[in-house]
Each structure stands twice: as structure tokens, then as C-alpha cells.
Amino acid sequence: MSAKVIIGVSHKTYFGYQQTQVWCQQVAGLLQGLPESLTSNLELFTFPAMPAVALSLHHFNGTVMATGAQNVSAAPPGAWTGETSAAMLQEMGCRYVEIGHAERRRHFGETVEVINQKIDMAFAHGLTPVVCIGEDQQMSAAQAAAFAVGQVQELLAHRTPQPLPPVIFAWEPQWAIGAPQPASDDYIRDVCATLRAYLHSHYGAQMRVIYGGSAGPGLLSRLYPDVDGIFLGRFAHQSEAMASILHEAQQIIGTD
């Protein structure tokens, strides 16, 4: 394979501390039983709630699963009560950080300027940003792809020098979340393939695209290779579901 299959998982705040510990223990056990031929072709990360980041780092130490944070301060360390600095996340051993989720934009008023500042902090401290993008109104696949490219341009076009550090863009059509009719596989593939082609031609293959909408069994297999991977929420909150996703990834890697 020329690139690793990406699987990310966010806990949001569904889990308490003890639930997080059980999930980490169970998933770490799954990973320890996987063959090296699979793990060497996987890029895995999880975003626990902030108070459980150290717990996740502990349980996944020595496995292929990396730990990241669901948010990061837009400012350097200082008098920012309640914030978490990129410097501290780096010091703890985090490797990824989630930035710009639709919930952060909608409910916490995060603007493109703030998201850009957070990307700056991630870059400065060696953290890979997982940047969430996507349209909030239903539109055609071509229009959605153009919208996603526009969001990318707001975040990358002003940056120099080239090449830029790696970024993972998690695209999700917000209108489809929880809707009676979710985004179709063809719709997802069309948007992600267009976005990936744009990123690779303008910035390089270190820019990847994962699908971050509602997910279930078989979705990764149906979307790959038009996506670099998948970003999971509640579906992956059961270790059995994680096992099924890892099995899908094994089939993809074994037949690629």
C-alpha cells in the first residue's frame, strides 16, 4: 500500500472516566492481537474527553493507537483559564488534535480566524491537526466539493513556505447527521475524491481526507480508496464495533 488507512475515534463527552478506561483497555487488547502486517499499514488515533487524555496515553502506550485532544487553545501558554495549550499536549505525548468541529463553530462561536490560530499552534508543536469541514445545507456533490475546497483555501492558501506539515481533513455533511436519509456512498466518494485531488495537486500527499459523518458497518470498505480513512463517533464506542472496523481495514490492506 502507498498510504496508511486512517481510523479515528472521538468520545466527545459520552464517556465518563471509568467508561473511558474500560474502552481503552479493551481496544488496546484488540490491537495487541493484530499482526504487524496490518498495524504497520494503519494510522489510528482517538480523542478522549480532556480529563482522560493521560489515561488514554497510558493504556495505548506501545500500541499503534495514538492519543489526541478534542480541542486546543488558540493561544500560547499563559493566562487562559480553562484552556489547554498545544505545548502541554505535546509534552504529554499527544500526536493529534481535533480542530474546527461543527459543534465548536456553531455552539462556541469559533471563526475561521480562531481555527487558523489553532492550526498554527498545532503546527508549532508537532501535532497533526484533524480539521473538520463540511456543508450545513444539502446541495449537489459538485457544490459540496466546491464548498469544501473553499473551506480548505481559507485555512491553507495563506500559509508559506511549502510543503506544509501534514493535515487530516475530516469532511462531514452536517445536514446528513441524524437525518432520515444520510449522505449516499456515491455522494461521499465524489466529494472526498475531488477534495483529495485538489489537496494533492496544490499542497501534496501529506494532506489526507477522511469521512467524518455517521458511520456503520461496511462504510469504510465501500468508500475506500476515495477516502484515506474514516472518523468515527458513537459507532466505535463499543469494542466489538472497533473489532469489526479493524477487520474491514485488514480486508482492505490485504487485497489492496
Secondary structure as a PSIPRED ss2 file (coil, helix, strand):
# PSIPRED VFORMAT (PSIPRED V4.0)

   1 M C   1.000  0.000  0.000
   2 S C   1.000  0.000  0.000
   3 A C   1.000  0.000  0.000
   4 K C   1.000  0.000  0.000
   5 V E   0.000  0.000  1.000
   6 I E   0.000  0.000  1.000
   7 I E   0.000  0.000  1.000
   8 G E   0.000  0.000  1.000
   9 V E   0.000  0.000  1.000
  10 S E   0.000  0.000  1.000
  11 H C   1.000  0.000  0.000
  12 K C   1.000  0.000  0.000
  13 T C   1.000  0.000  0.000
  14 Y C   1.000  0.000  0.000
  15 F C   1.000  0.000  0.000
  16 G C   1.000  0.000  0.000
  17 Y H   0.000  1.000  0.000
  18 Q H   0.000  1.000  0.000
  19 Q H   0.000  1.000  0.000
  20 T H   0.000  1.000  0.000
  21 Q H   0.000  1.000  0.000
  22 V H   0.000  1.000  0.000
  23 W H   0.000  1.000  0.000
  24 C H   0.000  1.000  0.000
  25 Q H   0.000  1.000  0.000
  26 Q H   0.000  1.000  0.000
  27 V H   0.000  1.000  0.000
  28 A H   0.000  1.000  0.000
  29 G H   0.000  1.000  0.000
  30 L H   0.000  1.000  0.000
  31 L H   0.000  1.000  0.000
  32 Q H   0.000  1.000  0.000
  33 G C   1.000  0.000  0.000
  34 L C   1.000  0.000  0.000
  35 P C   1.000  0.000  0.000
  36 E H   0.000  1.000  0.000
  37 S H   0.000  1.000  0.000
  38 L H   0.000  1.000  0.000
  39 T H   0.000  1.000  0.000
  40 S C   1.000  0.000  0.000
  41 N C   1.000  0.000  0.000
  42 L E   0.000  0.000  1.000
  43 E E   0.000  0.000  1.000
  44 L E   0.000  0.000  1.000
  45 F E   0.000  0.000  1.000
  46 T E   0.000  0.000  1.000
  47 F E   0.000  0.000  1.000
  48 P C   1.000  0.000  0.000
  49 A C   1.000  0.000  0.000
  50 M H   0.000  1.000  0.000
  51 P H   0.000  1.000  0.000
  52 A H   0.000  1.000  0.000
  53 V H   0.000  1.000  0.000
  54 A H   0.000  1.000  0.000
  55 L H   0.000  1.000  0.000
  56 S H   0.000  1.000  0.000
  57 L H   0.000  1.000  0.000
  58 H H   0.000  1.000  0.000
  59 H H   0.000  1.000  0.000
  60 F C   1.000  0.000  0.000
  61 N C   1.000  0.000  0.000
  62 G C   1.000  0.000  0.000
  63 T C   1.000  0.000  0.000
  64 V C   1.000  0.000  0.000
  65 M E   0.000  0.000  1.000
  66 A E   0.000  0.000  1.000
  67 T E   0.000  0.000  1.000
  68 G E   0.000  0.000  1.000
  69 A E   0.000  0.000  1.000
  70 Q C   1.000  0.000  0.000
  71 N C   1.000  0.000  0.000
  72 V C   1.000  0.000  0.000
  73 S C   1.000  0.000  0.000
  74 A C   1.000  0.000  0.000
  75 A C   1.000  0.000  0.000
  76 P C   1.000  0.000  0.000
  77 P C   1.000  0.000  0.000
  78 G C   1.000  0.000  0.000
  79 A C   1.000  0.000  0.000
  80 W C   1.000  0.000  0.000
  81 T C   1.000  0.000  0.000
  82 G C   1.000  0.000  0.000
  83 E C   1.000  0.000  0.000
  84 T C   1.000  0.000  0.000
  85 S C   1.000  0.000  0.000
  86 A H   0.000  1.000  0.000
  87 A H   0.000  1.000  0.000
  88 M H   0.000  1.000  0.000
  89 L H   0.000  1.000  0.000
  90 Q H   0.000  1.000  0.000
  91 E H   0.000  1.000  0.000
  92 M H   0.000  1.000  0.000
  93 G C   1.000  0.000  0.000
  94 C C   1.000  0.000  0.000
  95 R C   1.000  0.000  0.000
  96 Y E   0.000  0.000  1.000
  97 V E   0.000  0.000  1.000
  98 E E   0.000  0.000  1.000
  99 I E   0.000  0.000  1.000
 100 G C   1.000  0.000  0.000
 101 H C   1.000  0.000  0.000
 102 A H   0.000  1.000  0.000
 103 E H   0.000  1.000  0.000
 104 R H   0.000  1.000  0.000
 105 R H   0.000  1.000  0.000
 106 R H   0.000  1.000  0.000
 107 H H   0.000  1.000  0.000
 108 F H   0.000  1.000  0.000
 109 G C   1.000  0.000  0.000
 110 E C   1.000  0.000  0.000
 111 T C   1.000  0.000  0.000
 112 V H   0.000  1.000  0.000
 113 E H   0.000  1.000  0.000
 114 V H   0.000  1.000  0.000
 115 I H   0.000  1.000  0.000
 116 N H   0.000  1.000  0.000
 117 Q H   0.000  1.000  0.000
 118 K H   0.000  1.000  0.000
 119 I H   0.000  1.000  0.000
 120 D H   0.000  1.000  0.000
 121 M H   0.000  1.000  0.000
 122 A H   0.000  1.000  0.000
 123 F H   0.000  1.000  0.000
 124 A H   0.000  1.000  0.000
 125 H C   1.000  0.000  0.000
 126 G C   1.000  0.000  0.000
 127 L C   1.000  0.000  0.000
 128 T E   0.000  0.000  1.000
 129 P E   0.000  0.000  1.000
 130 V E   0.000  0.000  1.000
 131 V E   0.000  0.000  1.000
 132 C E   0.000  0.000  1.000
 133 I E   0.000  0.000  1.000
 134 G C   1.000  0.000  0.000
 135 E C   1.000  0.000  0.000
 136 D C   1.000  0.000  0.000
 137 Q C   1.000  0.000  0.000
 138 Q C   1.000  0.000  0.000
 139 M C   1.000  0.000  0.000
 140 S C   1.000  0.000  0.000
 141 A H   0.000  1.000  0.000
 142 A H   0.000  1.000  0.000
 143 Q H   0.000  1.000  0.000
 144 A H   0.000  1.000  0.000
 145 A H   0.000  1.000  0.000
 146 A H   0.000  1.000  0.000
 147 F H   0.000  1.000  0.000
 148 A H   0.000  1.000  0.000
 149 V H   0.000  1.000  0.000
 150 G H   0.000  1.000  0.000
 151 Q H   0.000  1.000  0.000
 152 V H   0.000  1.000  0.000
 153 Q H   0.000  1.000  0.000
 154 E H   0.000  1.000  0.000
 155 L H   0.000  1.000  0.000
 156 L H   0.000  1.000  0.000
 157 A C   1.000  0.000  0.000
 158 H C   1.000  0.000  0.000
 159 R C   1.000  0.000  0.000
 160 T C   1.000  0.000  0.000
 161 P C   1.000  0.000  0.000
 162 Q C   1.000  0.000  0.000
 163 P C   1.000  0.000  0.000
 164 L C   1.000  0.000  0.000
 165 P C   1.000  0.000  0.000
 166 P C   1.000  0.000  0.000
 167 V E   0.000  0.000  1.000
 168 I E   0.000  0.000  1.000
 169 F E   0.000  0.000  1.000
 170 A E   0.000  0.000  1.000
 171 W E   0.000  0.000  1.000
 172 E C   1.000  0.000  0.000
 173 P C   1.000  0.000  0.000
 174 Q H   0.000  1.000  0.000
 175 W H   0.000  1.000  0.000
 176 A H   0.000  1.000  0.000
 177 I C   1.000  0.000  0.000
 178 G C   1.000  0.000  0.000
 179 A C   1.000  0.000  0.000
 180 P C   1.000  0.000  0.000
 181 Q C   1.000  0.000  0.000
 182 P C   1.000  0.000  0.000
 183 A C   1.000  0.000  0.000
 184 S C   1.000  0.000  0.000
 185 D H   0.000  1.000  0.000
 186 D H   0.000  1.000  0.000
 187 Y H   0.000  1.000  0.000
 188 I H   0.000  1.000  0.000
 189 R H   0.000  1.000  0.000
 190 D H   0.000  1.000  0.000
 191 V H   0.000  1.000  0.000
 192 C H   0.000  1.000  0.000
 193 A H   0.000  1.000  0.000
 194 T H   0.000  1.000  0.000
 195 L H   0.000  1.000  0.000
 196 R H   0.000  1.000  0.000
 197 A H   0.000  1.000  0.000
 198 Y H   0.000  1.000  0.000
 199 L H   0.000  1.000  0.000
 200 H H   0.000  1.000  0.000
 201 S H   0.000  1.000  0.000
 202 H H   0.000  1.000  0.000
 203 Y C   1.000  0.000  0.000
 204 G C   1.000  0.000  0.000
 205 A C   1.000  0.000  0.000
 206 Q C   1.000  0.000  0.000
 207 M E   0.000  0.000  1.000
 208 R E   0.000  0.000  1.000
 209 V E   0.000  0.000  1.000
 210 I E   0.000  0.000  1.000
 211 Y E   0.000  0.000  1.000
 212 G C   1.000  0.000  0.000
 213 G C   1.000  0.000  0.000
 214 S C   1.000  0.000  0.000
 215 A C   1.000  0.000  0.000
 216 G C   1.000  0.000  0.000
 217 P C   1.000  0.000  0.000
 218 G C   1.000  0.000  0.000
 219 L H   0.000  1.000  0.000
 220 L H   0.000  1.000  0.000
 221 S H   0.000  1.000  0.000
 222 R H   0.000  1.000  0.000
 223 L H   0.000  1.000  0.000
 224 Y C   1.000  0.000  0.000
 225 P C   1.000  0.000  0.000
 226 D C   1.000  0.000  0.000
 227 V C   1.000  0.000  0.000
 228 D C   1.000  0.000  0.000
 229 G E   0.000  0.000  1.000
 230 I E   0.000  0.000  1.000
 231 F E   0.000  0.000  1.000
 232 L E   0.000  0.000  1.000
 233 G C   1.000  0.000  0.000
 234 R H   0.000  1.000  0.000
 235 F H   0.000  1.000  0.000
 236 A H   0.000  1.000  0.000
 237 H H   0.000  1.000  0.000
 238 Q C   1.000  0.000  0.000
 239 S H   0.000  1.000  0.000
 240 E H   0.000  1.000  0.000
 241 A H   0.000  1.000  0.000
 242 M H   0.000  1.000  0.000
 243 A H   0.000  1.000  0.000
 244 S H   0.000  1.000  0.000
 245 I H   0.000  1.000  0.000
 246 L H   0.000  1.000  0.000
 247 H H   0.000  1.000  0.000
 248 E H   0.000  1.000  0.000
 249 A H   0.000  1.000  0.000
 250 Q H   0.000  1.000  0.000
 251 Q H   0.000  1.000  0.000
 252 I H   0.000  1.000  0.000
 253 I H   0.000  1.000  0.000
 254 G H   0.000  1.000  0.000
 255 T H   0.000  1.000  0.000
 256 D C   1.000  0.000  0.000
